[in-house]
Amino acid sequence: YLSDVEEGGGTNFPHLNLTFTPKKGNAVVWPNVLDEDPMKWDKMTEHQALPVVKGTKYAANAWIHMHDWQGPERYNCAE
């Protein structure tokens, strides 16, 4: 997170009953695939940004991919 938020704005994982409160300098990192089959999405990692009630939220996202995700798009071969 790039800012503190006075109220709201958390990252919520509804299937895990977890909400992370934004705090400047903190990060939330998780794999979104299953350990036993890294080609399958772990539905437990479904998440949502909760609305900011008071203040302003600034955040940054980074995605780390296991495979080339741009190549198939480049050749119009994506699913």
Backbone as JSON Lines, residues from 0, in Angstrom:
{"i":0,"aa":"Y","n":[0.84,-1.17,0.0],"ca":[0.0,0.0,0.0],"c":[0.89,1.23,0.0]}
{"i":1,"aa":"L","n":[0.43,2.26,-0.7],"ca":[1.2,3.49,-0.82],"c":[0.67,4.58,0.09]}
{"i":2,"aa":"S","n":[-0.41,4.31,0.8],"ca":[-0.98,5.29,1.72],"c":[-1.73,4.59,2.84]}
{"i":3,"aa":"D","n":[-1.87,5.29,3.95],"ca":[-2.76,4.85,5.0],"c":[-4.17,5.31,4.62]}
{"i":4,"aa":"V","n":[-5.17,4.58,5.07],"ca":[-6.56,4.95,4.82],"c":[-7.24,5.11,6.17]}
{"i":5,"aa":"E","n":[-7.98,6.19,6.32],"ca":[-8.62,6.45,7.61],"c":[-9.68,5.4,7.96]}
{"i":6,"aa":"E","n":[-10.46,5.0,6.94],"ca":[-11.49,3.99,7.2],"c":[-11.86,3.28,5.91]}
{"i":7,"aa":"G","n":[-11.98,1.94,5.99],"ca":[-12.34,1.14,4.83],"c":[-11.14,0.9,3.91]}
{"i":8,"aa":"G","n":[-11.44,0.47,2.67],"ca":[-10.4,0.29,1.66],"c":[-9.58,-0.97,1.78]}
{"i":9,"aa":"G","n":[-10.0,-1.91,2.61],"ca":[-9.23,-3.14,2.8],"c":[-9.28,-4.06,1.6]}
{"i":10,"aa":"T","n":[-8.39,-5.04,1.6],"ca":[-8.4,-6.12,0.61],"c":[-9.01,-7.32,1.3]}
{"i":11,"aa":"N","n":[-10.14,-7.77,0.77],"ca":[-10.92,-8.82,1.42],"c":[-10.86,-10.12,0.61]}
{"i":12,"aa":"F","n":[-10.63,-11.22,1.32],"ca":[-10.66,-12.57,0.76],"c":[-11.88,-13.26,1.38]}
{"i":13,"aa":"P","n":[-13.04,-13.19,0.72],"ca":[-14.28,-13.68,1.34],"c":[-14.28,-15.17,1.67]}
{"i":14,"aa":"H","n":[-13.63,-16.0,0.85],"ca":[-13.63,-17.45,1.13],"c":[-12.73,-17.81,2.31]}
{"i":15,"aa":"L","n":[-11.82,-16.92,2.65],"ca":[-10.91,-17.16,3.77],"c":[-11.31,-16.36,5.01]}
{"i":16,"aa":"N","n":[-12.33,-15.52,4.86],"ca":[-12.78,-14.65,5.94],"c":[-11.64,-13.78,6.47]}
{"i":17,"aa":"L","n":[-10.86,-13.21,5.54],"ca":[-9.72,-12.35,5.88],"c":[-9.85,-11.0,5.2]}
{"i":18,"aa":"T","n":[-9.53,-9.95,5.93],"ca":[-9.45,-8.62,5.34],"c":[-8.17,-7.96,5.83]}
{"i":19,"aa":"F","n":[-7.4,-7.44,4.88],"ca":[-6.16,-6.73,5.2],"c":[-6.42,-5.24,5.11]}
{"i":20,"aa":"T","n":[-6.1,-4.53,6.19],"ca":[-6.28,-3.09,6.25],"c":[-5.1,-2.39,5.59]}
{"i":21,"aa":"P","n":[-5.36,-1.42,4.7],"ca":[-4.26,-0.73,4.05],"c":[-3.4,0.05,5.06]}
{"i":22,"aa":"K","n":[-2.11,-0.18,5.0],"ca":[-1.16,0.56,5.84],"c":[0.05,0.85,4.97]}
{"i":23,"aa":"K","n":[0.4,2.1,4.86],"ca":[1.51,2.53,4.01],"c":[2.76,1.69,4.29]}
{"i":24,"aa":"G","n":[3.33,1.14,3.22],"ca":[4.55,0.33,3.35],"c":[4.29,-1.16,3.45]}
{"i":25,"aa":"N","n":[3.05,-1.57,3.72],"ca":[2.72,-3.0,3.79],"c":[2.37,-3.54,2.41]}
{"i":26,"aa":"A","n":[2.51,-4.85,2.26],"ca":[2.14,-5.52,1.02],"c":[1.41,-6.82,1.36]}
{"i":27,"aa":"V","n":[0.53,-7.21,0.47],"ca":[-0.16,-8.5,0.59],"c":[0.25,-9.3,-0.64]}
{"i":28,"aa":"V","n":[0.85,-10.48,-0.43],"ca":[1.34,-11.31,-1.52],"c":[0.78,-12.71,-1.35]}
{"i":29,"aa":"W","n":[0.3,-13.3,-2.44],"ca":[-0.24,-14.65,-2.37],"c":[-0.14,-15.33,-3.73]}
{"i":30,"aa":"P","n":[0.01,-16.66,-3.75],"ca":[-0.1,-17.39,-5.01],"c":[-1.59,-17.6,-5.31]}
{"i":31,"aa":"N","n":[-1.96,-17.62,-6.56],"ca":[-3.37,-17.85,-6.87],"c":[-3.59,-19.17,-7.59]}
{"i":32,"aa":"V","n":[-2.63,-20.09,-7.43],"ca":[-2.75,-21.43,-8.01],"c":[-2.62,-22.47,-6.9]}
{"i":33,"aa":"L","n":[-3.05,-23.67,-7.19],"ca":[-2.99,-24.76,-6.21],"c":[-1.58,-25.33,-6.12]}
{"i":34,"aa":"D","n":[-1.13,-25.66,-4.94],"ca":[0.19,-26.27,-4.76],"c":[0.29,-27.58,-5.52]}
{"i":35,"aa":"E","n":[-0.77,-28.4,-5.42],"ca":[-0.72,-29.73,-6.03],"c":[-0.9,-29.7,-7.55]}
{"i":36,"aa":"D","n":[-1.39,-28.59,-8.09],"ca":[-1.54,-28.45,-9.54],"c":[-1.44,-26.98,-9.92]}
{"i":37,"aa":"P","n":[-0.22,-26.49,-10.14],"ca":[-0.02,-25.07,-10.42],"c":[-0.69,-24.56,-11.69]}
{"i":38,"aa":"M","n":[-1.31,-25.44,-12.45],"ca":[-2.04,-25.0,-13.64],"c":[-3.5,-24.7,-13.31]}
{"i":39,"aa":"K","n":[-3.9,-24.95,-12.05],"ca":[-5.28,-24.7,-11.64],"c":[-5.36,-23.53,-10.67]}
{"i":40,"aa":"W","n":[-6.34,-22.68,-10.93],"ca":[-6.59,-21.51,-10.09],"c":[-7.13,-21.94,-8.73]}
{"i":41,"aa":"D","n":[-6.59,-21.34,-7.67],"ca":[-7.08,-21.58,-6.31],"c":[-8.21,-20.6,-6.03]}
{"i":42,"aa":"K","n":[-9.43,-21.07,-6.08],"ca":[-10.6,-20.21,-5.92],"c":[-10.65,-19.55,-4.54]}
{"i":43,"aa":"M","n":[-9.94,-20.12,-3.58],"ca":[-9.91,-19.53,-2.24],"c":[-9.22,-18.16,-2.24]}
{"i":44,"aa":"T","n":[-8.44,-17.87,-3.28],"ca":[-7.72,-16.59,-3.32],"c":[-8.52,-15.49,-4.01]}
{"i":45,"aa":"E","n":[-9.77,-15.79,-4.37],"ca":[-10.62,-14.73,-4.91],"c":[-10.66,-13.59,-3.9]}
{"i":46,"aa":"H","n":[-10.52,-12.36,-4.38],"ca":[-10.43,-11.22,-3.47],"c":[-11.12,-10.01,-4.07]}
{"i":47,"aa":"Q","n":[-11.31,-9.01,-3.22],"ca":[-11.97,-7.78,-3.65],"c":[-11.44,-6.61,-2.84]}
{"i":48,"aa":"A","n":[-11.45,-5.45,-3.47],"ca":[-11.1,-4.21,-2.77],"c":[-12.38,-3.66,-2.15]}
{"i":49,"aa":"L","n":[-12.35,-3.43,-0.87],"ca":[-13.51,-2.85,-0.19],"c":[-13.52,-1.34,-0.39]}
{"i":50,"aa":"P","n":[-14.7,-0.72,-0.37],"ca":[-14.76,0.72,-0.6],"c":[-14.06,1.52,0.5]}
{"i":51,"aa":"V","n":[-13.45,2.6,0.1],"ca":[-12.85,3.54,1.05],"c":[-13.99,4.37,1.63]}
{"i":52,"aa":"V","n":[-14.1,4.39,2.95],"ca":[-15.16,5.14,3.63],"c":[-14.68,6.55,3.92]}
{"i":53,"aa":"K","n":[-13.42,6.65,4.37],"ca":[-12.86,7.97,4.71],"c":[-11.38,7.97,4.36]}
{"i":54,"aa":"G","n":[-10.96,9.0,3.63],"ca":[-9.56,9.11,3.23],"c":[-9.38,8.75,1.77]}
{"i":55,"aa":"T","n":[-8.13,8.5,1.4],"ca":[-7.77,8.16,0.02],"c":[-6.85,6.96,0.04]}
{"i":56,"aa":"K","n":[-7.07,6.05,-0.88],"ca":[-6.24,4.85,-0.97],"c":[-5.39,4.91,-2.23]}
{"i":57,"aa":"Y","n":[-4.09,4.74,-2.05],"ca":[-3.16,4.59,-3.16],"c":[-2.5,3.23,-3.01]}
{"i":58,"aa":"A","n":[-2.48,2.48,-4.09],"ca":[-1.89,1.14,-4.05],"c":[-1.22,0.85,-5.39]}
{"i":59,"aa":"A","n":[-0.38,-0.16,-5.4],"ca":[0.28,-0.61,-6.62],"c":[0.12,-2.12,-6.7]}
{"i":60,"aa":"N","n":[-0.02,-2.63,-7.91],"ca":[-0.15,-4.07,-8.14],"c":[0.99,-4.56,-9.0]}
{"i":61,"aa":"A","n":[1.41,-5.78,-8.75],"ca":[2.42,-6.45,-9.59],"c":[1.98,-7.89,-9.77]}
{"i":62,"aa":"W","n":[2.05,-8.38,-10.99],"ca":[1.71,-9.77,-11.28],"c":[2.97,-10.5,-11.72]}
{"i":63,"aa":"I","n":[3.17,-11.67,-11.17],"ca":[4.32,-12.51,-11.53],"c":[3.74,-13.75,-12.21]}
{"i":64,"aa":"H","n":[4.11,-13.96,-13.46],"ca":[3.55,-15.06,-14.24],"c":[4.52,-16.23,-14.3]}
{"i":65,"aa":"M","n":[3.97,-17.45,-14.29],"ca":[4.79,-18.66,-14.41],"c":[5.25,-18.89,-15.84]}
{"i":66,"aa":"H","n":[4.46,-18.43,-16.8],"ca":[4.74,-18.7,-18.21],"c":[4.61,-17.41,-19.01]}
{"i":67,"aa":"D","n":[5.05,-17.46,-20.25],"ca":[4.91,-16.33,-21.16],"c":[3.43,-16.1,-21.42]}
{"i":68,"aa":"W","n":[2.92,-14.98,-20.99],"ca":[1.51,-14.67,-21.2],"c":[1.31,-13.7,-22.35]}
{"i":69,"aa":"Q","n":[2.39,-13.1,-22.83],"ca":[2.26,-12.14,-23.93],"c":[2.34,-12.81,-25.3]}
{"i":70,"aa":"G","n":[3.12,-13.87,-25.41],"ca":[3.3,-14.55,-26.7],"c":[2.0,-14.98,-27.34]}
{"i":71,"aa":"P","n":[1.14,-15.71,-26.63],"ca":[-0.13,-16.14,-27.25],"c":[-0.98,-14.95,-27.69]}
{"i":72,"aa":"E","n":[-1.01,-13.88,-26.92],"ca":[-1.75,-12.68,-27.32],"c":[-1.21,-12.09,-28.61]}
{"i":73,"aa":"R","n":[0.11,-12.08,-28.69],"ca":[0.79,-11.51,-29.86],"c":[0.38,-12.23,-31.15]}
{"i":74,"aa":"Y","n":[0.15,-13.54,-31.06],"ca":[-0.19,-14.35,-32.24],"c":[-1.68,-14.71,-32.3]}
{"i":75,"aa":"N","n":[-2.48,-14.0,-31.49],"ca":[-3.93,-14.2,-31.47],"c":[-4.31,-15.65,-31.16]}
{"i":76,"aa":"C","n":[-3.59,-16.23,-30.19],"ca":[-3.84,-17.64,-29.83],"c":[-4.36,-17.77,-28.4]}
{"i":77,"aa":"A","n":[-4.76,-16.68,-27.77],"ca":[-5.22,-16.75,-26.39],"c":[-6.61,-17.36,-26.32]}
{"i":78,"aa":"E","n":[-6.9,-17.97,-25.19],"ca":[-8.22,-18.59,-24.99],"c":[-9.27,-17.5,-24.84]}
